[in-house]
Amino acid sequence: MNHSIFKEAEIKVYVKRDDLIHPIISGNKWRKLSEYIGIAKENPELPLLSFGGAYSNHLYALAFVGNQLNIQTIGIVRGDELTYTSNPYLTQMHEWGMRLYFINRKQYKLKVWPVNEKVLVIPEGGYGELGINGISQLVNEVTPFDPTHIITAVGTGTTALGIRKFWDKPIYGILTLNNLAEIQRHENEFNITGNIWLEDYIMGKYAKKTDIINNFCATFENDHQVKIEPIYTGKMFYGLYDLIQKKHFPRGSKILALHSGGIKLPN
Ligand SMILES: Cc1ncc(COP(=O)(O)O)c(C=O)c1O
């Protein structure tokens, strides 16, 4: 990627285009689900069950994979006021064959579900050991390139921890919501420590699309012909630009930014 600020800082920036993996299960979605899918394929009687909000990228990706690979899927959706007709995502997930259960917020918090059968549970957002292990392939793809730094957007931290687990340098994680304590708990849980978590680019709260970030995404797309969105990758690249302008990275750095994808709206 070219930009005057990279030139001025005498560094190189490359983008790992995981957004191009697939229009729906793009980026880290595929990586985080891949180990679960492997297990489900060997155990066709075992549905994959996971959790999410009414617009969850994660549940949407899971429903699509289930449909394509003939794997049973169950979605536990936050909000008992919802139905599968409440928005086009839910309608599409229902049409793909995901069994949807809409539960109240209290039950959702406790992660209980009204399904009395053996299932393989995927924690919310694909978090967990299997999700982390699914990132190993990504690291295999980037290590021959030998970057000095890898930077990624952080939600649950699964992607960042997965990179760190299989890579030998600390990862730069740009937080997108106020959950540093949770991320640090996750680090300790899996003993994958020594990362650099940056809270400066959260910009208010999750999904708050400020003018700054929207304008940044539009300019970025115009400059590089690469689409980014304001919730995850927009904040990550915004943070990266800011760090570069502040001369955070030493001259000669070869930075790899992970384009972790985003969602395509159903037509
Ligand atoms: C496009 C995109 N990038 C990054 C993330 C954050 O990933 P993680 O939850 O693994 O930290 C998400 C959320 O899953 C996402 O949808």
PDBQT file of the ligand as one rigid body, heavy atoms in Angstrom, charges set to zero:
ROOT
HETATM    1  C1  LIG A 301     -14.573  -7.643  10.391  1.00  0.00    +0.000 C 
HETATM    2  C2  LIG A 301     -14.156  -8.023  11.763  1.00  0.00    +0.000 A 
HETATM    3  N1  LIG A 301     -12.903  -7.752  12.170  1.00  0.00    +0.000 NA
HETATM    4  C3  LIG A 301     -12.480  -8.051  13.415  1.00  0.00    +0.000 A 
HETATM    5  C4  LIG A 301     -13.318  -8.645  14.335  1.00  0.00    +0.000 A 
HETATM    6  C5  LIG A 301     -12.801  -8.963  15.707  1.00  0.00    +0.000 C 
HETATM    7  O1  LIG A 301     -12.422 -10.285  15.804  1.00  0.00    +0.000 OA
HETATM    8  P1  LIG A 301     -12.194 -11.010  17.203  1.00  0.00    +0.000 P 
HETATM    9  O2  LIG A 301     -13.560 -11.175  17.819  1.00  0.00    +0.000 OA
HETATM   10  O3  LIG A 301     -11.597 -12.295  16.848  1.00  0.00    +0.000 OA
HETATM   11  O4  LIG A 301     -11.343 -10.138  18.033  1.00  0.00    +0.000 OA
HETATM   12  C6  LIG A 301     -14.628  -8.958  13.959  1.00  0.00    +0.000 A 
HETATM   13  C7  LIG A 301     -15.543  -9.625  14.887  1.00  0.00    +0.000 C 
HETATM   14  O5  LIG A 301     -15.684 -10.810  14.834  1.00  0.00    +0.000 OA
HETATM   15  C8  LIG A 301     -15.068  -8.637  12.636  1.00  0.00    +0.000 A 
HETATM   16  O6  LIG A 301     -16.326  -8.875  12.229  1.00  0.00    +0.000 OA
ENDROOT
TORSDOF 0
